Amino acid sequence: MSGVAPGIAAWGLMTGVAMVKSGMSTVEALFMAAIVFAGSAQLASIPLILAGAPMWVVLATALCVNLRFVVFSVHMRPYVMHLRLWERLVAGYLTGDLTYVLFVKRFARPATDQAARQGQMAYLVANGGVNWVAWTVCSLVGVVLANAIPTQWGLGFAGILALTGMLCSLASSRLRWVSAVVAGVAAVAAFALPLKLNILTAIAASVVVCLVLERVVLRPAPPSGGSH
């Protein structure tokens, strides 16, 4: 995580600034920065909170934005089910987009022996800890120094660059490239949908298209007949 932590830190810094400059009090912004470890959900819900939107709208928006973590959790389940409940909760809380990507790139399958399992969890929690510190500390700094840091600096774009770099490193097959392109096109096409539903639309479109391609185009040919 050390390689991408500066981008996450810059993103967290600008999120802290955005919270204050959008109208939240310093106390509210500090509280949110300290306990909410979800940048995209924060940025999506802040305008709704300030506009006085019903709580269900705020929660539904945050849920839609974070639906990707349902997919992450399903994939991560075999890796963590040997842990106690509180340990799984901590690991889940610390798992972000980049920590998940780094973990699955390093460990293609769950370990079977105790020592290897401990190594996998140490890697996951350590990366998550670095990510959490970079994000949370800089979010708090952004709240405190909100009036001294101009939003025109565009530091939040550093976080997007970090995510983009990781995305490109994962696009190791034609099907994954198709998935990325379909998701991007769908997200932009459905941008006008309320409650950030364009993200859910992008996920659904990408999954459906790739499942169809995998079954129809990439399906292995049947074995040829004949005697041997």
Secondary structure as UniProt FT lines:
FT   TURN            2..4
FT   HELIX           5..21
FT   TURN            22..23
FT   HELIX           26..35
FT   HELIX           39..50
FT   TURN            51..52
FT   HELIX           55..65
FT   TURN            66..67
FT   HELIX           68..80
FT   TURN            81..82
FT   HELIX           85..94
FT   HELIX           97..106
FT   HELIX           114..144
FT   HELIX           146..148
FT   HELIX           151..153
FT   TURN            155..156
FT   HELIX           157..170
FT   HELIX           174..189
FT   TURN            190..192
FT   HELIX           194..196
FT   HELIX           197..216
//
